[in-house]
């Protein structure tokens, strides 16, 4: 391979095939490219500025360059039918394309996009992926064909991309740079000689295309064909622009480096017939704020750069004509970020860092340190040889947390406008940040304010955030509160991201406002609803999102399903869900009276199904225990509207049954014990019966496990129960004892340490030991013999249980 191209400007004219057309190749997000492009435009004074980008987005250029726009922003193209596909075109303040728009607006020149329209680009991308997924020989055996052909195609593409990456690495190696980014910055971004950038890009484009094109056509012909069509369309656009210009008018074409040498007008452009034959998919366009994080390569955006905030600093220095200050400004910002977190470095350290970075640059014949040089110097002088102490500060200075802004009136989808209106109305604009922020809401009426709107501000915020959550907009995440009973309180974490904006745009197909889109999603969920649990959850969501019409539709759906429901777990979940809605209905100012008969019906049906449902194995019993807890919570919170006596009756039947799951019988007995439905005499009799020597060890211990799953403090106060358990354990032989331990260990594993200590002390009293002696025994380390017994127990085979 030849040595990398020098950036010294060439004397030869950079021809486009027409004296009026001047090609300016750039790298996207290149500050020096933007700086030199501005100088070039000032010199050429073109009538038209043509920019690589979707031709149908030309009407939006005026808004992109308008007042109040704060980059980074992005142009988003999306299909207006499901499934939604998108194309994204981001701009930073130092993007050459963005600066070209600003120059055109300032000087009265016409600015146009000249690349394939978005409706063609989106569909062609889809067709490329479709062709790649299809086999070359459909008559062959499918599995064998897929294995061979797909592997071969993927192998070729991977080899092509590997070859491309290798070429970039080889360029860096020949230039003596640690990576390609350092090579590019030192030889392109730091070269401020007039017209050097344009000349170097042109030569670079020709040489790289010669190296790449042959491999591209053999390894990935679809990508090569797509690029050829794009370039032919751009030549067509240039020719059309020439027809609209006078003989003395000049045109400047701003395009990516790869395409610069391919836009020579001696090559043909696409004809009308060829354009009409290209596949299309209806699309719409919108503008959206973007972020530096998404522009960085850390986010996976291929045309980005690793340090957008750093390159913005370079752009600012270029504008002030003071690029030599870049190293000191960069390291000073790192020190400032360190100080913000409580870590201090001296000015002397900054000075030493600048000297070290300049020394590193001099080793590569560079006049200025690159970003890589500055990072290395920062690690040595500010991190004291370690990256970790300054990693966060470097991230802030390299990438930053900048988010773009668009003023009102700028082209956006209706749902984006609705979102922005709500953010302003609900005073949530400050949360539109890349930094996550907590938001605590109190849904109760605030009586300290005068207006009704302010009194229920948090409630309205909650409704809005729940709607965004339903739409799967990643702006708001609800966190679980430690106090489940606090139905009036909510904790949200808000963090804006470009993905959230894209998700919002995609929701346009569901409705023009957040409310309408939310109702559409709930409607779809109802159409797919098949069981009680789903229907009750939809009712809950409808209440949180304040969608009364959808709540009524979901209630009717649940009513229909309930008449045939026979799953105790689903019935209990639905009853609990509705009970929670009724419970906090007053807080949300929702009318829940229509839900009361439904809760009554579900509760009664669940009560009558309890005993039959308990005829199950231990694996299913786990779900039933949770369902019994839910049913009992409903009976306690809404005893005035549900048939609590019927619930207690069914619990009593289950507790007395010997042919049902022992754990569930024990759990039912624990609930009755907690409700004072069991006398001391009845408790002693039942414990004696369940823990008698004639009962199989696994059944007795399983019953005690169920008993211990509720209100363990009440159990600790019943000495007779522990005497019975002690007698039961002593009655078991070695084999039975080991079998019972699989349940007893699981049961006692749920107890807290202080509860276990209390039990041990209680049993110690039965055995004639004082509390002090018992405590000393508990603190003693295990002997080798005891450890051996534990290991032996751990290896015990319970597979026959």
C-alpha positions in Angstrom: 0.0 0.0 0.0 1.2 3.5 -0.8 2.0 5.9 2.0 -1.0 7.9 3.2 -1.8 10.9 1.1 -0.2 14.2 2.2 -2.5 17.1 3.0 -0.4 19.7 1.1 -2.7 21.3 -1.4 -2.2 20.1 -5.0 -1.8 22.6 -7.9 -4.1 20.6 -10.2 -7.7 21.9 -10.5 -10.3 19.9 -8.8 -12.6 19.5 -11.8 -16.3 18.5 -11.7 -16.7 18.5 -15.5 -18.3 21.9 -15.5 -16.6 25.2 -14.7 -19.6 26.4 -12.7 -19.7 23.3 -10.3 -17.2 23.1 -7.4 -17.1 19.8 -5.4 -16.2 20.1 -1.7 -15.6 16.7 -0.1 -16.0 16.6 3.7 -16.1 14.2 6.5 -19.3 14.3 8.5 -18.9 16.1 11.8 -15.5 17.6 10.8 -14.8 21.0 12.4 -12.0 21.8 10.1 -14.1 20.8 7.1 -16.8 23.2 8.3 -14.2 26.0 8.8 -12.6 25.6 5.4 -16.0 25.2 3.7 -17.0 28.6 5.1 -13.9 30.2 3.8 -14.4 28.4 0.4 -18.0 29.6 0.2 -16.9 33.2 1.0 -14.4 33.0 -1.9 -16.6 31.3 -4.5 -19.8 33.1 -3.6 -22.1 30.4 -5.1 -25.7 31.0 -6.1 -26.6 27.5 -5.0 -25.3 25.2 -2.3 -26.1 21.5 -2.9 -25.7 19.2 0.1 -25.7 15.4 0.3 -29.0 14.5 2.0 -32.5 13.3 1.2 -33.8 15.5 -1.7 -37.4 15.5 -0.2 -36.0 17.2 2.9 -35.0 20.4 1.1 -38.1 22.3 2.4 -36.8 21.8 6.0 -33.4 23.4 5.4 -34.8 26.8 6.2 -36.0 25.6 9.6 -32.7 23.8 10.3 -30.9 27.1 9.7 -33.5 29.2 11.5 -33.3 31.2 14.7 -33.6 29.4 18.0 -32.2 26.1 16.6 -29.5 24.8 18.9 -27.5 21.8 17.5 -27.1 18.9 17.8 -30.3 18.1 16.0 -31.3 15.4 13.5 -33.5 15.1 10.4 -35.6 11.9 10.8 -37.3 10.1 8.0 -39.9 7.5 8.9 -42.4 5.3 7.1 -46.0 6.2 7.7 -47.2 2.5 7.9 -46.3 -0.3 10.2 -43.7 -1.7 10.6 -42.0 1.7 11.0 -38.5 2.1 9.5 -36.4 5.2 10.0 -33.4 7.0 8.6 -31.5 9.6 10.6 -29.4 12.5 9.5 -27.7 14.2 12.5 -26.1 17.7 12.5 -23.7 19.3 15.1 -22.8 22.9 15.2 -19.5 22.0 13.5 -21.1 19.8 10.8 -20.0 21.1 7.4 -23.6 20.6 6.1 -25.1 22.7 8.9 -22.6 25.5 8.3 -23.4 25.4 4.6 -27.1 26.0 5.4 -26.2 28.9 7.7 -24.0 30.4 5.0 -26.7 30.1 2.3 -29.3 31.6 4.6 -27.0 34.5 5.4 -26.0 35.2 1.8 -29.3 34.6 0.1 -28.1 31.5 -1.8 -30.3 28.5 -2.6 -29.6 25.4 -0.5 -30.8 22.0 -1.6 -30.4 18.4 -0.7 -29.4 16.2 -3.7 -29.3 12.6 -2.5 -32.0 10.0 -3.0 -35.3 11.0 -1.5 -36.1 9.3 1.8 -39.0 7.2 0.4 -36.5 5.5 -2.0 -33.7 5.2 0.5 -35.9 3.5 3.1 -37.3 1.0 0.6 -34.0 0.3 -1.0 -32.4 -0.4 2.4 -35.3 -2.8 3.1 -34.8 -4.5 -0.3 -31.1 -4.9 0.4 -31.8 -6.6 3.7 -34.5 -8.8 2.1 -32.2 -10.0 -0.7 -29.4 -10.7 1.8 -31.8 -12.9 3.8 -33.0 -14.9 0.7 -31.2 -18.0 -0.6 -29.6 -18.0 -4.0 -30.9 -21.5 -4.8 -34.5 -22.0 -3.6 -34.6 -25.5 -5.1 -32.0 -26.8 -2.7 -32.7 -28.3 0.8 -33.5 -25.2 2.9 -31.4 -26.0 6.0 -28.4 -27.0 3.9 -28.8 -24.1 1.5 -29.1 -21.6 4.4 -26.1 -23.0 6.1 -23.9 -22.8 3.0 -25.2 -19.8 1.1 -25.9 -17.5 4.0 -22.6 -18.4 5.6 -20.8 -17.7 2.3 -22.5 -14.3 1.8 -21.9 -13.3 5.4 -18.3 -14.5 5.1 -17.8 -12.3 2.1 -19.3 -9.2 3.7 -17.4 -9.8 6.9 -14.2 -10.2 4.9 -15.0 -6.9 3.1 -15.6 -5.0 6.3 -12.5 -6.6 7.8 -10.5 -5.5 4.8 -11.8 -2.0 5.0 -10.9 -1.8 8.7 -7.5 -3.3 7.9 -6.9 -0.6 5.3 -7.7 2.2 7.8 -5.4 0.5 10.4 -2.7 0.2 7.7 -3.0 3.9 6.9 -2.5 4.7 10.6 0.4 2.4 10.9 2.2 3.9 7.9 1.6 7.3 9.3 3.0 6.2 12.7 -0.3 6.8 14.5 -1.9 4.6 17.2 -5.2 4.5 15.3 -7.0 5.9 12.3 -8.8 8.7 14.2 -5.5 10.1 15.3 -4.2 10.0 11.7 -7.3 11.8 10.4 -7.2 14.5 13.1 -3.5 15.2 12.7 -3.4 15.3 8.9 -6.8 16.8 8.2 -8.4 18.5 11.2 -5.2 20.3 12.2 -4.3 21.5 8.7 -5.6 25.0 8.4 -3.7 25.9 5.3 -6.2 27.5 2.9 -7.8 24.9 0.5 -5.7 22.1 2.0 -8.6 20.2 3.3 -10.5 20.2 0.0 -7.5 19.2 -2.0 -6.5 16.4 0.4 -10.1 15.0 0.5 -10.3 14.9 -3.2 -7.1 12.9 -3.6 -8.0 10.8 -0.6 -11.3 10.0 -2.2 -9.8 8.8 -5.5 -7.1 6.6 -3.8 -9.5 5.0 -1.3 -12.1 4.3 -4.0 -9.6 2.6 -6.2 -8.6 0.4 -3.2 -12.2 -0.3 -2.1 -14.4 -0.6 -5.2 -13.2 -3.9 -6.6 -13.5 -5.6 -3.1 -16.9 -4.0 -2.5 -18.4 -5.3 -5.7 -17.2 -8.8 -5.0 -17.9 -8.9 -1.3 -21.0 -6.8 -0.9 -22.5 -6.0 -4.3 -25.7 -4.7 -2.8 -24.0 -1.9 -0.9 -21.9 -1.1 -4.0 -24.9 -0.9 -6.2 -26.7 1.3 -3.7 -23.8 3.7 -3.6 -23.7 3.8 -7.4 -27.4 4.6 -7.6 -27.0 7.4 -5.0 -24.1 8.9 -6.8 -26.0 8.8 -10.1 -28.9 10.5 -8.5 -26.7 13.2 -7.0 -25.2 13.8 -10.5 -28.7 14.1 -11.8 -29.5 16.7 -9.1 -26.4 18.7 -10.0 -27.4 18.7 -13.7 -30.9 19.9 -12.8 -29.4 22.7 -10.7 -27.2 23.8 -13.6 -30.3 24.2 -15.7 -31.7 26.6 -13.2 -28.5 28.7 -13.0 -27.1 31.3 -15.3 -23.9 30.9 -17.3 -21.9 32.9 -14.7 -23.5 31.4 -11.6 -21.5 29.1 -9.4 -22.6 25.9 -7.5 -20.8 24.4 -4.6 -21.6 20.7 -3.9 -20.9 19.5 -0.3 -20.6 15.7 -0.1 -19.0 13.0 1.8 -15.4 12.2 1.0 -16.2 8.8 -0.5 -18.5 10.4 -3.1 -16.4 13.5 -3.9 -14.5 12.1 -6.9 -17.5 10.2 -8.2 -19.6 13.3 -8.9 -17.7 14.3 -12.0 -20.3 15.2 -14.6 -18.7 13.2 -17.3 -20.4 10.2 -15.6 -24.2 10.0 -16.4 -27.0 10.8 -14.0 -30.1 8.8 -13.5 -32.8 9.3 -16.1 -36.5 10.0 -15.4 -37.3 6.5 -16.3 -34.7 5.0 -14.0 -35.8 7.2 -11.1 -39.4 6.1 -11.7 -38.4 2.5 -11.6 -36.8 2.8 -8.2 -38.7 1.2 -5.3 -40.5 3.5 -2.9 -42.1 3.4 0.5 -44.2 6.3 1.7 -42.3 8.4 4.3 -42.6 11.5 6.4 -39.9 13.8 7.7 -39.5 15.6 10.9 -36.8 17.4 12.9 -35.8 16.4 16.4 -33.3 17.3 19.1 -30.2 15.1 19.2 -27.4 14.6 21.7 -23.6 14.4 21.7 -23.7 11.0 23.3 -25.6 9.7 20.3 -23.1 11.4 18.0 -20.2 9.6 19.7 -19.1 6.2 18.5 -20.0 4.9 22.0 -23.7 5.0 21.0 -23.1 2.9 17.8 -23.7 5.8 15.3 -21.4 4.9 12.5 -20.8 8.4 11.1 -20.1 9.9 14.5 -16.8 10.6 16.2 -15.5 9.4 19.5 -15.4 12.9 21.1 -18.1 15.3 19.9 -17.6 17.8 22.7 -13.9 17.9 22.1 -14.4 18.6 18.4 -16.8 21.4 19.3 -14.0 22.9 21.4 -11.7 22.6 18.3 -14.5 24.3 16.2 -14.6 27.2 18.7 -10.9 27.6 18.6 -10.9 27.6 14.8 -13.5 30.3 14.7 -11.4 32.5 17.1 -8.3 31.8 15.1 -6.6 30.5 18.2 -6.2 26.7 17.7 -2.9 26.8 19.7 -5.0 27.2 22.9 -6.9 23.9 22.3 -4.5 21.8 24.5 -4.7 24.2 27.5 -8.4 24.6 27.2 -9.0 20.9 27.0 -6.9 20.0 30.1 -8.3 23.0 32.0 -11.8 21.6 31.4 -10.8 18.2 32.7 -9.4 19.8 35.9 -12.7 21.8 36.3 -14.7 18.6 36.1 -12.4 16.9 38.6 -12.9 19.8 41.0 -16.7 19.6 40.6 -16.4 16.0 42.1 -14.0 17.0 44.9 -10.7 16.0 43.2 -8.2 18.8 42.9 -5.3 19.2 40.5 -3.0 22.2 40.4 -2.4 24.6 37.5 1.1 23.3 37.4 -0.3 19.9 36.5 -2.2 21.4 33.6 0.9 23.2 32.3 2.9 19.9 32.6 0.1 18.1 30.7 0.1 20.6 27.9 3.9 20.3 27.6 3.7 16.5 27.6 0.9 16.5 24.9 3.0 18.9 22.7 6.0 16.6 23.2 4.0 13.6 22.1 2.8 15.5 19.0 6.3 16.5 18.1 7.3 12.8 17.9 4.7 12.5 15.1 5.8 15.7 13.2 2.5 17.3 14.3 2.1 21.0 15.1 -0.8 20.3 17.5 -1.5 17.4 19.9 -4.4 15.2 18.9 -7.2 14.2 21.1 -5.4 10.9 21.8 -2.2 12.9 22.8 -4.2 15.0 25.2 -5.9 12.0 26.8 -2.6 10.3 27.3 -1.1 13.5 28.8 -4.2 13.8 31.1 -3.8 10.2 32.4 -0.1 10.9 33.2 -0.3 14.3 34.8 -3.9 14.5 36.1 -4.6 10.8 36.7 -1.1 10.1 38.1 -0.7 7.3 35.6 -4.2 5.8 36.1 -7.3 6.3 33.9 -9.9 5.5 36.5 -9.5 8.7 38.7 -10.2 10.9 35.7 -12.4 8.7 33.5 -15.6 10.5 34.4 -14.1 13.9 33.9 -12.7 12.8 30.5 -16.1 11.6 29.5 -17.7 14.9 30.3 -15.1 16.8 28.3 -14.9 14.4 25.4 -18.6 13.6 24.9 -20.5 15.9 27.2 -24.2 16.0 27.9 -25.3 18.6 25.3 -28.8 18.2 23.9 -30.1 20.2 20.9 -33.2 22.5 21.0 -35.9 23.3 18.5 -38.1 26.4 18.9 -41.8 26.3 18.6 -43.1 26.2 15.1 -40.3 24.1 13.7 -41.5 21.2 11.7 -42.4 18.3 14.0 -45.0 15.6 14.1 -48.3 16.5 16.0 -47.5 14.1 18.8 -44.1 15.7 19.3 -45.8 19.1 19.6 -48.2 17.6 22.0 -45.4 16.2 24.1 -43.6 19.6 24.2 -46.8 21.4 25.2 -47.4 19.0 28.1 -43.8 19.3 29.2 -44.2 23.0 29.4 -47.7 22.9 30.9 -46.7 20.4 33.6 -43.4 22.1 34.3 -41.3 19.2 33.3 -39.1 20.9 30.7 -36.1 20.9 33.1 -36.2 17.1 33.1 -35.5 16.9 29.4 -31.9 16.2 30.0 -29.4 13.4 29.4 -28.7 13.3 33.2 -31.3 11.2 35.0 -33.3 13.0 37.6 -35.7 11.8 40.3 -39.3 13.1 40.5 -41.4 12.4 43.6 -45.1 12.9 43.1 -47.9 13.3 45.7 -51.2 12.6 44.0 -53.3 14.2 46.7 -54.8 17.6 46.4 -52.4 20.4 47.3 -54.6 22.8 49.4 -51.8 25.4 49.8 -52.3 26.7 46.2 -55.1 28.7 44.8 -55.8 27.3 41.3 -57.3 23.8 40.7 -54.7 23.2 38.0 -51.9 23.7 40.5 -53.6 21.7 43.2 -53.5 18.6 41.1 -50.3 19.3 39.3 -48.6 16.1 40.5 -51.7 14.0 39.6 -51.7 15.4 36.0 -47.9 14.7 35.8 -48.6 11.1 36.9 -51.3 10.7 34.2 -49.0 12.1 31.5 -46.0 9.9 32.6 -48.1 6.8 32.7 -49.3 7.5 29.2 -45.6 7.8 28.0 -44.9 4.5 29.8 -47.8 2.9 28.0 -46.4 4.1 24.7 -43.0 2.7 25.7 -41.4 6.1 25.4 -38.1 5.8 27.3 -38.3 9.2 28.9 -39.9 8.1 32.2 -39.3 5.0 34.3 -41.4 4.4 37.4 -39.6 3.0 40.5 -41.2 0.8 43.1 -41.8 2.5 46.5 -40.7 0.8 49.7 -44.1 1.5 51.2 -46.6 -0.4 49.1 -49.6 1.2 50.9 -48.6 4.7 49.8 -51.1 4.7 46.9 -50.9 8.5 46.8 -47.1 8.6 46.2 -45.1 7.8 43.1 -41.4 7.9 42.3 -40.2 8.4 38.7 -36.8 8.7 37.1 -36.8 11.0 34.1 -34.0 11.0 31.4 -34.4 12.2 27.9 -32.6 10.5 25.0 -32.8 10.7 21.1 -34.3 7.2 21.3 -37.2 8.6 23.3 -37.8 11.2 20.6 -37.7 8.5 17.9 -40.1 6.4 19.9 -42.4 9.4 20.1 -42.3 10.0 16.4 -43.1 6.3 15.8 -46.2 6.7 18.0 -47.5 9.2 15.5 -49.2 6.3 13.7 -51.2 5.5 16.8 -52.6 9.0 17.3 -51.8 12.7 16.9 -51.7 13.3 20.7 -50.2 11.4 23.6 -53.8 10.7 24.9 -55.1 9.4 21.6 -52.0 7.2 21.0 -52.4 5.8 24.5 -56.0 4.9 23.9 -55.0 3.2 20.6 -52.4 1.1 22.4 -55.0 0.1 25.0 -57.5 -0.8 22.3 -54.9 -3.1 20.7 -54.2 -4.7 24.1 -57.9 -5.4 24.6 -58.2 -7.0 21.2 -55.4 -9.4 22.2 -56.7 -10.0 25.7 -57.4 -13.6 26.6 -57.6 -13.9 30.4 -58.6 -12.2 33.6 -55.2 -11.1 34.6 -54.6 -9.2 31.4 -58.0 -7.6 31.4 -57.7 -6.4 35.0 -54.2 -5.1 34.2 -55.7 -3.1 31.3 -58.3 -1.6 33.6 -55.5 -0.6 36.0 -53.6 1.1 33.1 -56.7 2.8 31.9 -57.2 4.3 35.3 -53.6 5.4 35.6 -53.7 7.0 32.2 -57.1 8.6 32.8 -58.8 7.0 29.9 -62.4 6.4 31.2 -63.8 5.1 27.8 -61.1 2.5 27.6 -61.6 1.6 31.3 -65.3 0.9 30.6 -64.4 -1.3 27.5 -61.9 -3.2 29.6 -64.5 -3.6 32.4 -67.0 -5.1 29.9 -64.3 -7.5 28.6 -63.4 -8.6 32.1 -67.1 -9.1 32.9 -67.5 -11.5 29.9 -64.4 -13.5 30.8 -65.3 -13.8 34.5 -68.4 -15.9 33.8 -66.2 -18.7 32.5 -63.1 -18.2 34.6 -61.8 -21.2 36.5 -58.2 -20.4 37.3 -57.9 -19.5 41.0 -54.5 -17.7 40.5 -55.9 -15.5 37.7 -59.1 -14.7 39.5 -57.1 -13.7 42.7 -54.8 -11.5 40.6 -57.7 -9.8 38.9 -59.6 -9.3 42.1 -56.5 -7.7 43.7 -55.9 -5.5 40.7 -59.4 -4.1 40.8 -59.3 -3.7 44.6 -56.2 -1.5 44.3 -58.0 0.6 41.7 -61.0 1.1 44.0 -58.7 1.8 46.9 -56.9 4.7 45.2 -59.8 5.8 43.0 -60.5 8.8 45.2 -56.8 9.9 44.9 -57.0 9.7 41.1 -60.5 11.2 41.0 -61.7 8.2 39.0 -65.2 6.8 39.1 -64.7 3.2 40.2 -68.3 2.4 41.3 -68.8 0.2 38.2 -65.9 -2.0 39.4 -67.4 -2.9 42.8 -69.9 -5.6 41.5 -67.0 -7.1 39.5 -64.8 -7.4 42.5 -67.6 -9.0 44.4 -68.2 -11.5 41.6 -64.4 -12.3 41.3 -63.9 -12.7 45.0 -66.9 -15.0 45.5 -65.8 -17.2 42.5 -62.2 -17.3 43.8 -63.4 -18.3 47.3 -65.4 -21.2 45.9 -62.5 -22.5 43.8 -59.9 -22.4 46.6 -60.3 -26.0 48.0 -60.3 -27.6 44.6 -57.3 -25.5 43.4 -55.3 -26.8 46.5 -55.2 -30.3 45.0 -51.8 -29.7 43.5 -48.1 -30.4 43.9 -45.5 -28.3 45.7 -44.4 -26.5 42.6 -47.9 -25.2 41.8 -48.5 -24.5 45.6 -46.0 -21.6 45.4 -48.3 -19.7 43.0 -51.3 -20.5 45.0 -49.8 -19.2 48.2 -49.3 -15.8 46.5 -52.9 -15.9 45.2 -54.2 -16.7 48.6 -52.3 -13.7 50.0 -53.9 -11.5 47.3 -57.4 -12.8 48.1 -56.9 -12.3 51.8 -55.7 -8.7 51.1 -58.9 -8.1 49.3 -61.0 -9.5 52.1 -59.2 -7.3 54.6 -59.3 -4.0 52.6 -62.8 -4.4 51.2 -64.6 -6.5 53.9 -67.6 -4.2 53.6 -68.2 -5.2 49.9 -66.9 -8.8 49.5 -68.2 -12.0 51.2 -65.5 -12.3 53.8 -67.5 -15.0 55.7 -67.4 -17.2 52.6 -63.7 -16.8 52.3 -63.2 -17.8 56.0 -65.4 -20.8 55.4 -63.4 -22.0 52.5 -60.1 -21.4 54.4 -61.5 -23.5 57.3 -62.4 -26.3 54.8 -58.9 -26.2 53.3 -57.2 -26.2 56.7 -59.1 -29.3 57.7 -58.5 -31.3 54.5 -55.9 -34.0 54.7 -56.0 -34.8 51.0 -54.9 -31.3 49.8 -51.4 -29.9 49.5 -50.0 -29.9 53.1 -48.3 -26.5 52.6 -51.5 -24.9 51.5 -53.5 -26.4 54.4 -50.9 -25.1 56.8 -51.0 -21.6 55.1 -54.8 -21.6 55.4 -54.6 -22.5 59.0 -52.1 -19.6 59.6 -54.5 -17.1 58.1 -57.3 -18.4 60.4 -55.0 -18.2 63.3 -54.1 -14.6 62.4 -57.8 -13.8 62.1 -58.5 -15.3 65.6 -60.7 -17.9 64.1 -58.8 -20.7 65.9 -58.9 -21.2 69.7 -55.9 -22.2 71.7 -57.4 -25.7 72.2 -58.1 -26.1 68.4 -54.6 -24.9 67.6 -53.0 -27.5 70.0 -55.2 -30.3 68.6 -54.4 -29.4 65.0 -50.7 -29.1 65.6 -50.7 -32.4 67.4 -52.6 -34.1 64.6 -50.4 -32.7 61.8 -47.1 -33.3 63.6 -47.8 -36.7 65.0 -45.4 -39.7 64.5 -47.9 -41.4 62.2 -47.8 -38.6 59.7 -45.2 -38.9 56.9 -42.3 -36.6 57.6 -42.6 -34.6 54.3 -46.3 -33.9 55.0 -45.9 -32.9 58.6 -42.9 -30.6 57.8 -44.7 -29.3 54.7 -47.7 -28.3 56.8 -45.4 -26.5 59.3 -43.7 -24.7 56.4 -47.1 -23.4 55.2 -48.0 -22.4 58.8 -44.8 -20.4 59.2 -45.4 -18.3 56.1 -47.6 -15.8 57.8 -47.3 -13.8 61.0 -44.3 -15.5 62.6 -44.5 -13.3 65.6 -47.8 -14.8 66.5 -46.3 -18.3 66.2 -43.4 -17.4 68.5 -45.8 -16.6 71.3 -47.4 -20.0 71.1 -45.2 -22.2 73.3 -47.5 -25.3 72.8 -46.8 -25.2 69.1 -43.1 -25.4 69.6 -43.4 -28.2 72.2 -45.4 -30.2 69.7 -42.8 -29.5 67.0 -40.0 -30.6 69.4 -41.9 -33.8 70.3 -42.5 -34.5 66.6 -38.9 -34.1 65.7 -37.7 -36.3 68.5 -40.2 -39.0 67.4 -38.6 -39.3 63.9 -36.0 -41.8 63.1 -32.8 -40.8 61.2 -34.3 -41.4 57.7 -37.5 -39.5 58.5 -35.6 -36.7 60.1 -33.5 -36.1 57.0 -36.7 -36.2 54.8 -38.4 -33.6 57.0 -35.4 -31.3 56.9 -36.0 -30.4 53.2 -39.2 -28.7 54.3 -38.1 -27.5 57.8 -34.9 -25.9 56.5 -36.9 -24.1 53.8 -39.4 -22.9 56.3 -36.8 -21.6 58.8 -34.8 -20.0 56.0 -37.6 -17.4 55.8 -37.1 -16.5 59.4 -35.0 -13.5 60.4 -31.9 -14.0 62.6 -33.5 -12.6 65.7 -36.5 -14.9 65.2 -34.3 -17.9 64.9 -32.6 -16.9 68.1 -35.9 -16.6 69.9 -36.9 -20.0 68.8 -33.6 -21.5 69.9 -33.9 -19.9 73.3 -37.5 -21.2 73.6 -36.5 -24.7 72.7 -33.5 -24.4 75.1 -36.0 -23.8 78.0 -37.8 -27.0 77.0 -34.5 -28.8 77.2 -33.6 -27.3 80.6 -31.0 -24.9 79.3 -30.7 -21.2 80.3 -30.7 -18.4 77.8 -27.1 -17.7 78.5 -26.0 -21.2 77.8 -28.1 -21.4 74.6 -26.5 -18.1 73.4 -23.0 -19.4 74.1 -23.8 -22.6 72.2 -25.0 -20.6 69.2 -21.8 -18.6 69.1 -19.5 -21.7 69.1 -18.0 -22.6 65.8 -19.0 -25.9 64.2 -16.9 -29.0 65.0 -15.4 -31.2 62.2 -18.0 -33.8 63.1 -20.9 -31.3 62.8 -19.5 -30.0 59.5 -19.3 -33.6 58.2 -23.0 -34.2 59.2 -24.0 -31.0 57.3 -22.1 -32.1 54.2 -23.7 -35.5 54.5 -27.1 -33.9 54.7 -26.4 -31.6 51.7 -25.7 -34.7 49.6 -28.9 -36.4 50.7 -31.0 -37.5 47.8 -34.5 -36.1 48.0 -35.4 -37.2 44.5 -38.0 -39.7 45.7 -40.0 -37.1 47.6 
